[in-house]
Amino acid sequence: MIRFNCDYLEGTHPRILEALAETNLSQTCGYGEDEYCEAAREVIKKACKCEDAAVHFLVGGTQANLTVIASILRPHQAVLCVKEGHVNAHETGAIEATGHKVMAIEGKDGKISAEQIREQHKLHWGDGAHEHITQPKLVYISNPTELGTIYSKRELEAIRKACDDCNMYLYLDGARLGYGLASKENDLTLEDIAKNCDVFYIGGTKVGALFGEAVVITNKALQEDFRYIIKQKGGMLAKGRLLGIQFFELFKDGLYFEISEHAMKMAELLKSGLSELGYKFYADSPTNQQFVIVADEKLKQLDEKYSYEYQMRYEEKYSVVRFCTSWATKEEHVLALIEDMK
């Protein structure tokens, strides 16, 4: 079975596995206060060109999201995001379980706009009974989005301005950030993201690591006591060095960006191959997630050899499915899929 249903189906990049094996019997202190985590923090801050940032390592994306959001919001405040947002659609109510409402609105191509943020702010504070309504305080975006689209620098700067004008925080989920940065259509850098977001995280789980996400807090007001919240939410790994070793390996010499570029080459190969065959796409994704409209009869044939993520019914005899490439996708597998899609 050749699997294209997600981008974390393999274990980890061989260099990370080697680094973990080489350091396996070394002794360090726990809970992320070891020298490996400290070295990883330094290379990440250097990559972001933000020496004042606080960097923390958590095991997974949902843990990162609920820990960050719980640390920022007061009990009466809510998260604003598009309906496809991961915190709204794929985290089993993790944010609501912390006591915070997720306010989901219709976006465009999986993205929220600065105008929508201003509109939601105006709707809340313009209501005479606003004290009886959950207050939107944090804007949640992901890059790439759940539809594989990405934010431009202009869009991100406009959202930052809207958040400042509306006294709201901006948090970016970067589970697939490497693939977004490697896209040919991207004009954002890690430095741009650090300048415009109060908090963001760099995804490792889906971009070459065995597991782990690096939370980067650039807003100094939000840095205080964050480790308390990590511990309280069950996100503080006793053997924190396992995270530090991985992120140091990914960022010490640009491996993170190198393997992300490979995933994008494979995605571009798949997209161009399917386009030449006449296939249509549900979303125009410039990243590693490709949403393809496929006849149900063709899917029955594919099921014998491939796995993919079923998304939705498109028409009576057609469906939308997602094919994902990753840092470890083999070119021969992409070419085989294209051939079998004829």
Secondary structure, DSSP 8 states (H G I E B T S, - for coil): -EE-S-S--S---HHHHHHHHHTTT----STT-SHHHHHHHHHHHHHHT-TT-EEEEES-HHHHHHHHHHHH--TTEEEEEETT-HHHHSSTTHHHHTT--EEEE--BTTB--HHHHHHHHHHHHTSTTGGGS-EEEEEEEESS-TTS----HHHHHHHHHHHHHTT-EEEEE-TTHHHHHTSTT----HHHHHHH-SEEEEE-TTTT-SS-EEEEE--GGGTTTHHHHHHHTT---TTTHHHHHHHHHHHSSSHHHHHHHHHHHHHHHHHHHHHHTT-EESS---SSEEEEEEEHHHHHHHTTTEE-EEEEEEETTEEEEEEE--TT--HHHHHHHHHHT-
